[in-house]
Amino acid sequence: MANESDRYPLHKAVFENDLKNLSRLLRKHDVATKDKHECVQLLLKHDAPVKVKNGLGWTVLAEAVSYGNRPTISSLVRKFRQQSREQMEERRPNLVQALNRINDFYMELKWDFQSWVPLVSRILPSDICKIYKSGANIRLDTTLVDFSDMRWERGDISFIFNGNAAPNQSLTVLDNIQKVYQNVKYEESEMEIEDEVDLLMSTDILAAQISTKCISFERMQSGWLFKEDRTELVAGQYESELYRVYGLVLESRKRREHLSTDDLQKNKALLESFTKGGNLQGFDQNGVPVRRSSLSPPPDKNITWDNYVQAETNSYPRLGRDLVYKESSKMFKATIAMVC
């Protein structure tokens, strides 16, 4: 059996910054392969996948933001956009074909978050989404537009997917009150890319997911002494059986080791500026956007390749900055109505 240290020659070459050996190995190795700790360093010229995560659930982009090298972050954002477009174009024919096979329909999806704390309940979102499907086309209507000053701003927004249009013209957003529309572009401008990099470097590194590991379903009942299965009219005409869903957990994690105390104080103003279409850092006297600079590299931890590769899975020594980390989870209950 091969020595543990020899099992990942590509990773070792990257770890030791051995460009000559890395160039040789790239000719015969799969750059998407993971070692037992981390995703392989993004060898972007060889189209390594950007969306992959390490065993702890962090993407390579998250690790790059933590390290703080702006050119690397910018390259990752561009490659992420490129690979996302390619995946959409690859999956698009199957999506259109599936939509054409499904019968046309109209559906209303009501959702809301609730809390026993009165003030919190006021700011939790709720909405009734209306979904229309016709052929290879889908329209989704929603009333939630923005969140500002601890209040959800309401409006009348429609998202329209036209499966028969060209890829860069297939998704349109309508503001039915302002009577304006915008085609969602496939490609971002250089300024939009750099704005996104500023945002990533100025805010928490976030990861969130809905966990369904402990999910369970229970038929809802009505009555005090003599209980019976509960039914209800949905949309005023569909007799439906009601089910309660338990064990739906929203897990969120955030890191901020790349942020200074000054950054944390400025975060709110920066985000407000960005969401209103402004530049995160402002402009200099010549009208050129002032961008976030790369951070100073973290101190060398003097970790050898053998120390790294022989560590327990998901307990590898930190090569970059020490984590400043917080995680939380919130359990939700949901109700599902199924037409009888």
Salt bridges, closest charged atoms under 4 A:
GLU4 OE1 - ARG7 NH1 3.25
GLU4 OE2 - LYS36 NZ 3.73
ASP47 OD1 - LYS79 NZ 3.48
GLU63 OE2 - ARG255 NH1 3.35
GLU63 OE1 - ARG318 NH2 3.62
ASP104 OD1 - LYS133 NZ 3.17
ASP127 OD1 - ARG154 NH1 3.77
ASP141 OD1 - ARG139 NE 2.79
GLU190 OE2 - ARG78 NH2 2.17
GLU192 OE1 - LYS185 NZ 3.62
GLU194 OE1 - ARG70 NH2 2.77
GLU194 OE2 - ARG78 NH2 2.89
ASP195 OD1 - ARG291 NH1 2.60
GLU196 OE1 - ARG81 NH2 2.64
ASP198 OD1 - ARG70 NH1 2.75
ASP198 OD2 - ARG291 NH1 2.67
ASP204 OD2 - LYS254 NZ 3.96
ASP204 OD2 - ARG256 NH2 2.88
ASP229 OD2 - ARG219 NH1 3.37
GLU232 OE1 - ARG230 NH2 3.11
GLU241 OE1 - ARG219 NH1 3.99
GLU257 OE2 - ARG255 NH2 2.67
ASP262 OD2 - LYS266 NZ 3.08
ASP263 OD1 - ARG292 NH1 2.77
ASP322 OD1 - LYS301 NZ 3.06
